[in-house]
Amino acid sequence: MTSQVSSPAEQADAALVGGQRSSGSGGEGKEVRRLDRVIIRFAGDSGDGMQLTGDRFTSETASFGNDLSTLPNFPAEIRAPAGTLPGVSSFQLHFADHDILTPGDAPNVLVAMNPAALKANLPDVPRGAEIIVNTDEFTKRPMAKVGYATSPLEDGSLSAYNVHPVPLTTLTIEALKDFGLSRKEAERSKNMFALGLLSWMYHRPTEGTEKFLRDKFAKKPDIAEANVTAFRAGWNFGETTEDFAVSYEVAPATKAFPTGTYRNISGNLALSYGLVAASRQADLPLYLGSYPITPASDILHELSKHKNFGVRTFQAEDEIAGIGAALGAAFGGSLAVTTTSGPGVALKSETIGLAVSLELPLLIVDIQRGGPSTGLPTKTEQADLLQAMYGRNGEAPVPIVAPRTPADCFDAALEAARIALTYRTPVFLLSDGYLANGSEPWRIPEVAELPDLRVQFASGPNHVAVDGTEVFWPYKRDEHTLARPWAVPGTPGLEHRIGGIEKQDGTGNISYDPANHDFMVRTRQAKVDGIEVPDIEVDDPTDDGGRGAGTLVLGWGSTYGPITAAVRRVRGAGERIAQAHLRHLNPFPRNLGEVLARYDKVIVPEMNLGQLATLLRARYLVDARSHTQVSGMPFKAEQLAEVFKEAIND
C-alpha cells in the first residue's frame, strides 16, 4: 500500500473510537455506514484458530491501506483445557482511516466462539458494542465449565450490547456437507466462516485470504477448498441474513503515511529483517546462536530462512551454549547475535560479562516477558531493564537500546549493531512481547537510506616495542571510541590471548595488578559513557505566550503508543503536556538531565515497578513520578490520560 502525504501530528486520538463519519446505502438494500476507526477482537478456544483469523483480517486490512495496530493474546500452555478461561486466545485489531498508535482500549466488536471467550472478554467490551456469538457452543456443559448457571444469551445479562447470535458451527458444517469431511474436520473451518462474515461486515478484500488458504494447504487441495468455501459462506451469510442489516466502511489512511511502499510487519519480523540488513550493511556474515524461548523464538525461525544472505543459525542445547557460540562467532569476525527472554538473560549473564571483558561486538536481543522465573511466557512486561543494566558480576557496563513500536524494531536493530561494531562491545536490545507479536504498517526503506556499518579488521602490527620491533597489541585503543582492534583469528602476526581473566592494558596479557584493573574497569565504563547517541527530542506545544508545558511524560520501549495516544487526548481536552521517549537507556542522551530540569513534574509510565524512574532519580536527582503496571498487558490510553490530567492539576 502507498500513501502520498505524511501523517498529521495531532489529529486522531481526540476523535471518538468508532466515530461515524457518514452513511449511505449498499447493495441488496442494506445500509453502509462510514466509520473512521474500528476495534475488533476475535476470541475463542486456543484451538479455534483465532490468531490465524486475526492475522488474515490484518493482512487484508493492511493491503486495503488502513493504518492498524494489533494485540495478539494467547495462553502460555501449548494446549490449555478446551472451553476453559485459561484456554482463551484472542486477537485484537484496531484499524482506521488516519494515524493510530495502539490496538485500542476496548473492542467495538467482539467475536466470541464459545462461553469461555465471552466471559473472559466481556469486561473489556463497552455498552452498545457489537457481540457476535457462536450459539452452537452455548450448551449446558461448556457453560458450566466457566460458571454460567443460565445462558447469557437468554437471561438478559447481555441487554446492554447489540448481540448477534450466529450458529457458526452448524452453518459451517452445512456449507461443507459436499466435501465428505467428518463433523470434526468441518468444524475446524468455523473460524474461516467467521472471518468471511467480518470481511463482509467491514468490506475487506477477499482475494488475498483465498490465495493464502490455497497456498497453505497446497498439499491438501480438498482442505484448501473447504476453507475457501467456509470463508465465502461467511461472506454470503452477512450479505443475505436479516440480522446484519448494516455493513461498515473504513476508508484507506491516505494521509497517515509518507509516500512509499508499505507492508504489515510484526516486531519480531522487523527485528529479524533489521539484523539481516545490519549484516549486509556491515559486510559481515550474520550468526545467531540461540535457544528457543517465548516470545523470542520467531526470530530464530525467521533468520533460519535467510541462508542466501549469509545468515547462519544455530539452535543450541541451552541458553549458555547459544550465547557461547555467538561470542565465538564474534571472535571469528561475524556479526553475532543471541536471542532470548528474561530467564535466558539470567543464564547468559556470565558470558555477557566475558564479552565485556573481551570487548567484542555481540547483540543480546531480550524480548521481555512477565517474570520472575518462568513467569508469564506469553504476556508482556518491561521488567528486565535493571537486569540488562546491572545483572552481571563486577563492573560490566553494556549499552542498551529499546525500540518503541513493532516497525521501529528494524531501526533499533541497526542502531544496536552500529554501537556494537563501532565500540566493540556487547549491546542489549530490549524489545517485549507486546512489540514482538503486535504489528503495524512499515515503510520498506531504500538501501541508500541505511547506515554504512562497515568496519576495518586489524591487518598488521599496531605498536612499536621498546626494542623497535613492530608488534600487535590487541588492547590498544582508538582514541575517539576507545574500541580495541578486531583481529580475525588466523591473520598472520595477530595472534593474541583471550579469556575471562583481567587483561593488561595494551598487550592483553593476563594481569592481576591492582592499578591496571582499576584502569581497565574505568576505561570500559568510559567507552560506554562516550558512545555517541542522538539528543532526546521533546514534543512540547507552546501557548500563545510562548510558554511550554509544566509536566513532562517520559517513556521508553513499547509504552510509546499508549503514552502518545494519551497525550493527544489530554491536549485535545485543552491541557498542555510535553512528551519525550528514550531509545538509548545506557548511555542516556547527553541532554536528558537538562530536559528533565526544565519541568516541574516528570511522569514515567512503565510496565514494571519503576525501574527507569529509579535510574533517573539516582542519576539526575529528579523527582520522577512512577506510574506502573505489571498485569502482563499494555497500558490503555484512556487510563494514562486520566493519570496525566491528575498530575497536571495536582
Solvent accessible surface area in square Angstrom, and as a share of the most:
residue,aa,sasa,rsa
1,M,48,0.21
2,T,85,0.49
3,S,5,0.03
4,Q,125,0.56
5,V,76,0.44
6,S,79,0.51
7,S,43,0.28
8,P,41,0.26
9,A,78,0.61
10,E,83,0.37
11,Q,79,0.35
12,A,3,0.02
13,D,11,0.06
14,A,64,0.50
15,A,42,0.32
16,L,147,0.73
17,V,55,0.32
18,G,20,0.20
19,G,19,0.18
20,Q,105,0.46
21,R,142,0.52
22,S,59,0.38
23,S,64,0.42
24,G,38,0.37
25,S,102,0.66
26,G,24,0.23
27,G,57,0.55
28,E,141,0.63
29,G,75,0.72
30,K,25,0.11
31,E,57,0.25
32,V,21,0.12
33,R,80,0.29
34,R,89,0.32
35,L,18,0.09
36,D,6,0.03
37,R,2,0.01
38,V,1,0.01
39,I,1,0.00
40,I,0,0.00
41,R,21,0.08
42,F,1,0.00
43,A,0,0.00
44,G,0,0.00
45,D,10,0.05
46,S,36,0.23
47,G,50,0.48
48,D,22,0.11
49,G,26,0.25
50,M,3,0.01
51,Q,50,0.22
52,L,54,0.27
53,T,0,0.00
54,G,0,0.00
55,D,63,0.33
56,R,22,0.08
57,F,1,0.01
58,T,1,0.00
59,S,32,0.21
60,E,9,0.04
61,T,0,0.00
62,A,9,0.07
63,S,72,0.47
64,F,71,0.29
65,G,8,0.08
66,N,0,0.00
67,D,8,0.04
68,L,2,0.01
69,S,14,0.09
70,T,2,0.01
71,L,22,0.11
72,P,20,0.13
73,N,37,0.19
74,F,52,0.22
75,P,17,0.11
76,A,52,0.40
77,E,95,0.43
78,I,178,0.91
79,R,132,0.48
80,A,2,0.01
81,P,87,0.55
82,A,52,0.40
83,G,15,0.14
84,T,30,0.18
85,L,75,0.38
86,P,91,0.58
87,G,0,0.00
88,V,22,0.13
89,S,5,0.03
90,S,9,0.06
91,F,12,0.05
92,Q,5,0.02
93,L,0,0.00
94,H,4,0.02
95,F,0,0.00
96,A,0,0.00
97,D,21,0.11
98,H,8,0.04
99,D,20,0.10
100,I,12,0.06
101,L,36,0.18
102,T,12,0.07
103,P,6,0.04
104,G,16,0.15
105,D,24,0.12
106,A,27,0.21
107,P,0,0.00
108,N,34,0.17
109,V,1,0.01
110,L,0,0.00
111,V,1,0.00
112,A,0,0.00
113,M,0,0.00
114,N,10,0.05
115,P,1,0.01
116,A,0,0.00
117,A,0,0.00
118,L,0,0.00
119,K,73,0.31
120,A,47,0.36
121,N,9,0.05
122,L,37,0.19
123,P,113,0.71
124,D,47,0.24
125,V,9,0.05
126,P,56,0.35
127,R,195,0.71
128,G,55,0.53
129,A,7,0.06
130,E,25,0.11
131,I,0,0.00
132,I,1,0.01
133,V,0,0.00
134,N,0,0.00
135,T,37,0.22
136,D,45,0.23
137,E,52,0.23
138,F,20,0.08
139,T,74,0.43
140,K,173,0.73
141,R,184,0.67
142,P,30,0.19
143,M,20,0.09
144,A,67,0.52
145,K,96,0.41
146,V,8,0.05
147,G,57,0.55
148,Y,40,0.15
149,A,105,0.81
150,T,82,0.48
151,S,15,0.09
152,P,4,0.02
153,L,49,0.25
154,E,150,0.67
155,D,75,0.39
156,G,48,0.46
157,S,67,0.43
158,L,10,0.05
159,S,99,0.64
160,A,29,0.22
161,Y,41,0.16
162,N,70,0.36
163,V,40,0.23
164,H,13,0.06
165,P,72,0.45
166,V,1,0.01
167,P,47,0.30
168,L,0,0.00
169,T,4,0.02
170,T,71,0.41
171,L,47,0.23
172,T,0,0.00
173,I,38,0.19
174,E,93,0.42
175,A,33,0.26
176,L,3,0.02
177,K,134,0.57
178,D,128,0.66
179,F,67,0.28
180,G,76,0.73
181,L,43,0.21
182,S,56,0.36
183,R,150,0.55
184,K,141,0.60
185,E,73,0.33
186,A,4,0.03
187,E,46,0.20
188,R,161,0.59
189,S,5,0.03
190,K,22,0.09
191,N,9,0.05
192,M,2,0.01
193,F,4,0.02
194,A,2,0.01
195,L,2,0.01
196,G,0,0.00
197,L,0,0.00
198,L,0,0.00
199,S,3,0.02
200,W,14,0.05
201,M,2,0.01
202,Y,4,0.02
203,H,61,0.27
204,R,5,0.02
205,P,38,0.24
206,T,31,0.18
207,E,129,0.58
208,G,31,0.30
209,T,1,0.01
210,E,23,0.10
211,K,132,0.56
212,F,59,0.25
213,L,1,0.00
214,R,89,0.32
215,D,84,0.44
216,K,108,0.46
217,F,49,0.20
218,A,70,0.54
219,K,195,0.83
220,K,127,0.54
221,P,85,0.53
222,D,99,0.51
223,I,50,0.25
224,A,3,0.02
225,E,63,0.28
226,A,1,0.01
227,N,14,0.07
228,V,1,0.01
229,T,43,0.25
230,A,0,0.00
231,F,2,0.01
232,R,117,0.43
233,A,21,0.16
234,G,0,0.00
235,W,76,0.27
236,N,83,0.42
237,F,42,0.17
238,G,0,0.00
239,E,52,0.23
240,T,104,0.60
241,T,25,0.14
242,E,161,0.72
243,D,65,0.34
244,F,3,0.01
245,A,60,0.46
246,V,25,0.14
247,S,4,0.02
248,Y,21,0.08
249,E,67,0.30
250,V,1,0.01
251,A,18,0.14
252,P,48,0.30
253,A,1,0.01
254,T,82,0.48
255,K,135,0.57
256,A,4,0.03
257,F,18,0.07
258,P,67,0.42
259,T,81,0.47
260,G,18,0.17
261,T,81,0.47
262,Y,17,0.06
263,R,90,0.33
264,N,28,0.14
265,I,2,0.01
266,S,31,0.20
267,G,0,0.00
268,N,5,0.02
269,L,34,0.17
270,A,0,0.00
271,L,1,0.00
272,S,0,0.00
273,Y,55,0.21
274,G,0,0.00
275,L,0,0.00
276,V,14,0.08
277,A,15,0.11
278,A,0,0.00
279,S,0,0.00
280,R,136,0.50
281,Q,34,0.15
282,A,2,0.02
283,D,111,0.58
284,L,16,0.08
285,P,67,0.42
286,L,1,0.00
287,Y,40,0.15
288,L,0,0.00
289,G,0,0.00
290,S,2,0.01
291,Y,85,0.32
292,P,47,0.29
293,I,25,0.13
294,T,52,0.30
295,P,10,0.06
296,A,2,0.01
297,S,22,0.14
298,D,72,0.37
299,I,0,0.00
300,L,10,0.05
301,H,99,0.44
302,E,23,0.10
303,L,0,0.00
304,S,41,0.27
305,K,138,0.59
306,H,33,0.15
307,K,144,0.61
308,N,118,0.60
309,F,78,0.32
310,G,36,0.35
311,V,4,0.02
312,R,175,0.64
313,T,42,0.25
314,F,80,0.33
315,Q,116,0.51
316,A,6,0.05
317,E,130,0.58
318,D,58,0.30
319,E,6,0.03
320,I,94,0.48
321,A,29,0.23
322,G,0,0.00
323,I,0,0.00
324,G,35,0.33
325,A,29,0.23
326,A,0,0.00
327,L,8,0.04
328,G,43,0.41
329,A,17,0.13
330,A,0,0.00
331,F,47,0.20
332,G,39,0.38
333,G,7,0.07
334,S,17,0.11
335,L,0,0.00
336,A,0,0.00
337,V,0,0.00
338,T,0,0.00
339,T,1,0.01
340,T,0,0.00
341,S,0,0.00
342,G,11,0.11
343,P,42,0.26
344,G,1,0.01
345,V,3,0.02
346,A,58,0.45
347,L,98,0.49
348,K,0,0.00
349,S,30,0.19
350,E,140,0.63
351,T,17,0.10
352,I,1,0.01
353,G,18,0.17
354,L,57,0.28
355,A,0,0.00
356,V,11,0.06
357,S,16,0.10
358,L,5,0.02
359,E,1,0.01
360,L,3,0.01
361,P,0,0.00
362,L,0,0.00
363,L,0,0.00
364,I,0,0.00
365,V,0,0.00
366,D,1,0.00
367,I,0,0.00
368,Q,1,0.01
369,R,20,0.07
370,G,0,0.00
371,G,39,0.37
372,P,123,0.77
373,S,93,0.60
374,T,85,0.49
375,G,34,0.33
376,L,78,0.39
377,P,25,0.16
378,T,19,0.11
379,K,51,0.22
380,T,7,0.04
381,E,13,0.06
382,Q,1,0.00
383,A,32,0.25
384,D,15,0.08
385,L,0,0.00
386,L,57,0.29
387,Q,50,0.22
388,A,1,0.01
389,M,22,0.10
390,Y,145,0.55
391,G,30,0.29
392,R,26,0.09
393,N,126,0.65
394,G,67,0.64
395,E,118,0.53
396,A,14,0.11
397,P,14,0.09
398,V,0,0.00
399,P,0,0.00
400,I,0,0.00
401,V,0,0.00
402,A,2,0.01
403,P,0,0.00
404,R,102,0.37
405,T,26,0.15
406,P,17,0.11
407,A,15,0.11
408,D,18,0.09
409,C,0,0.00
410,F,9,0.04
411,D,68,0.35
412,A,0,0.00
413,A,0,0.00
414,L,8,0.04
415,E,26,0.12
416,A,0,0.00
417,A,0,0.00
418,R,58,0.21
419,I,1,0.00
420,A,0,0.00
421,L,2,0.01
422,T,50,0.29
423,Y,10,0.04
424,R,26,0.10
425,T,4,0.02
426,P,1,0.01
427,V,0,0.00
428,F,0,0.00
429,L,0,0.00
430,L,1,0.01
431,S,1,0.01
432,D,2,0.01
433,G,7,0.07
434,Y,19,0.07
435,L,3,0.01
436,A,2,0.01
437,N,34,0.17
438,G,1,0.01
439,S,10,0.07
440,E,36,0.16
441,P,13,0.08
442,W,25,0.09
443,R,82,0.30
444,I,72,0.36
445,P,30,0.19
446,E,114,0.51
447,V,109,0.62
448,A,102,0.79
449,E,92,0.41
450,L,30,0.15
451,P,55,0.35
452,D,92,0.48
453,L,10,0.05
454,R,162,0.59
455,V,32,0.19
456,Q,155,0.69
457,F,68,0.28
458,A,20,0.16
459,S,99,0.64
460,G,22,0.22
461,P,76,0.48
462,N,51,0.26
463,H,44,0.20
464,V,91,0.52
465,A,29,0.23
466,V,164,0.94
467,D,112,0.58
468,G,49,0.47
469,T,70,0.41
470,E,123,0.55
471,V,47,0.27
472,F,19,0.08
473,W,73,0.26
474,P,4,0.03
475,Y,1,0.00
476,K,82,0.35
477,R,44,0.16
478,D,66,0.34
479,E,145,0.65
480,H,154,0.69
481,T,30,0.18
482,L,49,0.24
483,A,7,0.05
484,R,4,0.01
485,P,24,0.15
486,W,2,0.01
487,A,3,0.02
488,V,44,0.25
489,P,63,0.40
490,G,79,0.76
491,T,35,0.21
492,P,116,0.73
493,G,50,0.48
494,L,5,0.03
495,E,138,0.62
496,H,42,0.19
497,R,131,0.48
498,I,63,0.32
499,G,28,0.27
500,G,54,0.52
501,I,82,0.41
502,E,27,0.12
503,K,3,0.01
504,Q,73,0.33
505,D,56,0.29
506,G,4,0.04
507,T,35,0.20
508,G,2,0.02
509,N,71,0.37
510,I,80,0.41
511,S,12,0.07
512,Y,174,0.66
513,D,71,0.37
514,P,108,0.68
515,A,74,0.58
516,N,18,0.09
517,H,88,0.39
518,D,67,0.35
519,F,105,0.44
520,M,0,0.00
521,V,30,0.17
522,R,163,0.59
523,T,13,0.07
524,R,18,0.07
525,Q,63,0.28
526,A,45,0.35
527,K,6,0.03
528,V,2,0.01
529,D,73,0.38
530,G,35,0.33
531,I,0,0.00
532,E,123,0.55
533,V,16,0.09
534,P,89,0.56
535,D,86,0.45
536,I,13,0.07
537,E,152,0.68
538,V,38,0.22
539,D,67,0.35
540,D,42,0.22
541,P,46,0.29
542,T,88,0.51
543,D,38,0.20
544,D,160,0.83
545,G,63,0.60
546,G,54,0.52
547,R,160,0.59
548,G,32,0.31
549,A,9,0.07
550,G,34,0.32
551,T,6,0.03
552,L,0,0.00
553,V,0,0.00
554,L,0,0.00
555,G,0,0.00
556,W,1,0.00
557,G,3,0.03
558,S,2,0.01
559,T,2,0.01
560,Y,37,0.14
561,G,5,0.05
562,P,2,0.01
563,I,0,0.00
564,T,14,0.08
565,A,1,0.00
566,A,0,0.00
567,V,1,0.01
568,R,20,0.07
569,R,51,0.19
570,V,0,0.00
571,R,39,0.14
572,G,54,0.52
573,A,66,0.51
574,G,66,0.64
575,E,52,0.24
576,R,88,0.32
577,I,0,0.00
578,A,0,0.00
579,Q,12,0.05
580,A,3,0.02
581,H,26,0.12
582,L,2,0.01
583,R,68,0.25
584,H,9,0.04
585,L,1,0.01
586,N,20,0.10
587,P,12,0.08
588,F,15,0.06
589,P,5,0.03
590,R,147,0.54
591,N,33,0.17
592,L,0,0.00
593,G,22,0.21
594,E,95,0.43
595,V,2,0.01
596,L,2,0.01
597,A,87,0.67
598,R,128,0.47
599,Y,19,0.07
600,D,126,0.65
601,K,35,0.15
602,V,2,0.01
603,I,4,0.02
604,V,0,0.00
605,P,0,0.00
606,E,0,0.00
607,M,3,0.01
608,N,1,0.01
609,L,147,0.73
610,G,3,0.03
611,Q,28,0.12
612,L,0,0.00
613,A,0,0.00
614,T,68,0.39
615,L,14,0.07
616,L,0,0.00
617,R,94,0.34
618,A,78,0.61
619,R,151,0.55
620,Y,53,0.20
621,L,162,0.80
622,V,28,0.16
623,D,112,0.58
624,A,0,0.00
625,R,85,0.31
626,S,48,0.31
627,H,40,0.18
628,T,47,0.27
629,Q,32,0.14
630,V,73,0.42
631,S,70,0.45
632,G,3,0.03
633,M,65,0.29
634,P,16,0.10
635,F,9,0.04
636,K,84,0.36
637,A,1,0.01
638,E,75,0.34
639,Q,67,0.30
640,L,0,0.00
641,A,1,0.00
642,E,78,0.35
643,V,34,0.20
644,F,0,0.00
645,K,56,0.24
646,E,120,0.54
647,A,10,0.08
648,I,38,0.19
649,N,108,0.55
650,D,117,0.61
